[in-house]
Amino acid sequence: MNTYALSAGIILAALIIIRFKVTRLEQTPFAYPLLLASFPLYYFVFAIYSKDFAALYNEFVVGLIFFSMAIAAIKSKMK
């Protein structure tokens, strides 16, 4: 297991939660869909970091699902 990646993920998650609470961003309608759209970006970075370009392709394909779910959530909030 890559302890650096795990540590970075835990620290980043904690910082995001704290930021959402302090700035009251969690009360805005677009906060969580935008957060959902950011998840694949972390996986892209980790795949590039490990120099596994086959994994990068797979993460891109799965990332499209996350992006489409975020777009659908944003569109549903706009109605």
GROMACS elastic network, one bead per residue, 0.5 to 0.9 nm:
[ bonds ]
;  ai    aj funct       b0    kb
    1     4     6  0.88829   500
    1     5     6  0.85818   500
    1     6     6  0.81134   500
    2     5     6  0.55035   500
    2     6     6  0.63689   500
    2     7     6  0.86985   500
    3     7     6  0.59073   500
    3     8     6  0.83843   500
    4     7     6  0.51102   500
    4     8     6  0.60256   500
    4     9     6  0.85101   500
    5     8     6  0.50501   500
    5     9     6  0.60754   500
    5    10     6  0.86363   500
    5    46     6  0.74883   500
    6     9     6  0.51154   500
    6    10     6  0.62322   500
    6    11     6  0.86080   500
    7    10     6  0.52006   500
    7    11     6  0.60779   500
    7    12     6  0.83983   500
    8    11     6  0.52144   500
    8    12     6  0.59098   500
    8    13     6  0.84209   500
    9    12     6  0.51425   500
    9    13     6  0.60019   500
    9    14     6  0.85462   500
    9    42     6  0.85542   500
   10    13     6  0.51595   500
   10    14     6  0.61924   500
   10    15     6  0.86460   500
   11    14     6  0.51490   500
   11    15     6  0.61816   500
   11    16     6  0.86437   500
   12    15     6  0.50737   500
   12    16     6  0.61432   500
   12    17     6  0.86412   500
   13    16     6  0.51464   500
   13    17     6  0.62336   500
   13    18     6  0.86251   500
   14    17     6  0.51944   500
   14    18     6  0.61541   500
   14    19     6  0.85157   500
   15    18     6  0.51191   500
   15    19     6  0.59813   500
   15    20     6  0.85368   500
   16    19     6  0.50362   500
   16    20     6  0.60920   500
   16    21     6  0.86077   500
   17    20     6  0.51621   500
   17    21     6  0.62561   500
   17    22     6  0.86594   500
   18    21     6  0.51636   500
   18    22     6  0.60422   500
   18    23     6  0.84793   500
   19    22     6  0.52351   500
   19    23     6  0.59590   500
   19    24     6  0.79744   500
   19    25     6  0.76655   500
   20    23     6  0.55930   500
   20    24     6  0.55988   500
   20    26     6  0.53806   500
   20    27     6  0.86338   500
   20    31     6  0.84369   500
   21    24     6  0.50825   500
   21    25     6  0.67408   500
   21    26     6  0.67166   500
   22    25     6  0.77647   500
   23    26     6  0.80777   500
   24    27     6  0.58148   500
   24    28     6  0.77420   500
   25    28     6  0.55535   500
   25    29     6  0.87767   500
   25    30     6  0.88581   500
   25    31     6  0.62996   500
   26    29     6  0.77490   500
   26    30     6  0.85614   500
   26    31     6  0.59169   500
   26    32     6  0.72123   500
   27    30     6  0.87478   500
   27    31     6  0.76552   500
   28    31     6  0.57331   500
   28    32     6  0.84286   500
   29    32     6  0.73967   500
   29    33     6  0.81850   500
   29    74     6  0.81018   500
   29    77     6  0.65938   500
   29    78     6  0.88968   500
   30    33     6  0.55587   500
   30    34     6  0.61683   500
   30    35     6  0.85898   500
   30    73     6  0.82825   500
   30    74     6  0.63123   500
   30    77     6  0.74747   500
   31    34     6  0.53955   500
   31    35     6  0.61737   500
   31    36     6  0.87045   500
   32    36     6  0.60492   500
   32    37     6  0.85816   500
   32    70     6  0.83506   500
   32    73     6  0.88152   500
   33    37     6  0.63058   500
   33    38     6  0.88127   500
   33    67     6  0.89467   500
   33    69     6  0.79043   500
   33    71     6  0.73764   500
   33    72     6  0.86176   500
   33    73     6  0.59533   500
   33    74     6  0.62215   500
   34    37     6  0.50154   500
   34    38     6  0.64147   500
   34    67     6  0.89892   500
   34    70     6  0.65280   500
   34    71     6  0.86133   500
   34    74     6  0.81940   500
   35    38     6  0.51325   500
   35    39     6  0.68171   500
   35    70     6  0.83616   500
   36    39     6  0.55915   500
   36    40     6  0.81989   500
   36    66     6  0.66035   500
   36    67     6  0.75513   500
   36    69     6  0.80146   500
   36    70     6  0.60169   500
   37    40     6  0.67692   500
   37    41     6  0.79752   500
   37    63     6  0.82357   500
   37    66     6  0.58792   500
   37    67     6  0.50757   500
   37    68     6  0.83387   500
   37    69     6  0.79818   500
   37    70     6  0.55631   500
   37    71     6  0.81904   500
   38    41     6  0.54517   500
   38    42     6  0.72399   500
   38    66     6  0.85433   500
   38    67     6  0.82931   500
   39    42     6  0.56633   500
   39    43     6  0.70464   500
   39    63     6  0.79521   500
   39    66     6  0.76324   500
   40    43     6  0.51123   500
   40    44     6  0.62284   500
   40    45     6  0.87265   500
   40    59     6  0.70842   500
   40    60     6  0.75587   500
   40    62     6  0.78480   500
   40    64     6  0.82979   500
   40    66     6  0.70081   500
   40    67     6  0.81138   500
   41    44     6  0.50100   500
   41    45     6  0.63056   500
   41    46     6  0.87472   500
   41    63     6  0.79266   500
   42    45     6  0.51318   500
   42    46     6  0.62889   500
   42    47     6  0.86560   500
   43    46     6  0.50760   500
   43    47     6  0.60850   500
   43    48     6  0.85305   500
   43    56     6  0.79733   500
   43    59     6  0.65494   500
   43    60     6  0.87266   500
   43    63     6  0.85003   500
   44    47     6  0.51661   500
   44    48     6  0.61678   500
   44    49     6  0.84903   500
   44    55     6  0.86519   500
   44    56     6  0.60163   500
   44    57     6  0.89266   500
   44    59     6  0.64635   500
   44    60     6  0.72758   500
   44    63     6  0.86901   500
   45    48     6  0.51438   500
   45    49     6  0.59914   500
   45    50     6  0.86363   500
   45    56     6  0.87001   500
   46    50     6  0.61866   500
   46    51     6  0.84919   500
   46    52     6  0.89244   500
   46    56     6  0.86379   500
   47    50     6  0.52133   500
   47    51     6  0.61058   500
   47    52     6  0.55225   500
   47    53     6  0.68295   500
   47    54     6  0.86157   500
   47    55     6  0.60638   500
   47    56     6  0.52743   500
   47    59     6  0.79092   500
   48    52     6  0.63487   500
   48    53     6  0.69248   500
   48    55     6  0.87030   500
   48    56     6  0.68129   500
   49    52     6  0.78746   500
   50    53     6  0.85265   500
   51    54     6  0.89399   500
   51    55     6  0.87539   500
   51    56     6  0.85262   500
   52    55     6  0.53764   500
   52    56     6  0.63591   500
   52    57     6  0.89854   500
   53    57     6  0.62700   500
   53    58     6  0.86318   500
   54    57     6  0.52351   500
   54    58     6  0.64609   500
   54    59     6  0.86738   500
   55    59     6  0.59678   500
   55    60     6  0.84289   500
   56    59     6  0.50010   500
   56    60     6  0.60626   500
   56    61     6  0.86793   500
   57    60     6  0.50511   500
   57    61     6  0.63803   500
   57    62     6  0.87907   500
   58    61     6  0.51695   500
   58    62     6  0.62927   500
   58    63     6  0.83414   500
   59    62     6  0.51155   500
   59    63     6  0.56884   500
   59    64     6  0.85340   500
   60    64     6  0.63076   500
   61    64     6  0.53856   500
   61    65     6  0.72332   500
   62    65     6  0.53426   500
   62    66     6  0.69041   500
   62    67     6  0.89887   500
   63    66     6  0.50505   500
   63    67     6  0.61894   500
   63    68     6  0.85603   500
   64    67     6  0.50006   500
   64    68     6  0.60282   500
   64    69     6  0.85039   500
   65    68     6  0.51536   500
   65    69     6  0.61491   500
   65    70     6  0.86018   500
   66    69     6  0.51274   500
   66    70     6  0.61792   500
   66    71     6  0.86408   500
   67    70     6  0.50867   500
   67    71     6  0.61751   500
   67    72     6  0.86032   500
   68    71     6  0.50450   500
   68    72     6  0.61115   500
   68    73     6  0.85675   500
   69    72     6  0.50663   500
   69    73     6  0.61563   500
   69    74     6  0.86406   500
   70    73     6  0.50367   500
   70    74     6  0.61599   500
   70    75     6  0.85654   500
   71    74     6  0.50920   500
   71    75     6  0.61089   500
   71    76     6  0.85455   500
   72    75     6  0.51048   500
   72    76     6  0.61263   500
   72    77     6  0.86753   500
   73    76     6  0.50753   500
   73    77     6  0.62741   500
   73    78     6  0.87851   500
   74    77     6  0.51083   500
   74    78     6  0.63926   500
   75    78     6  0.51421   500
   75    79     6  0.68312   500
   76    79     6  0.55918   500
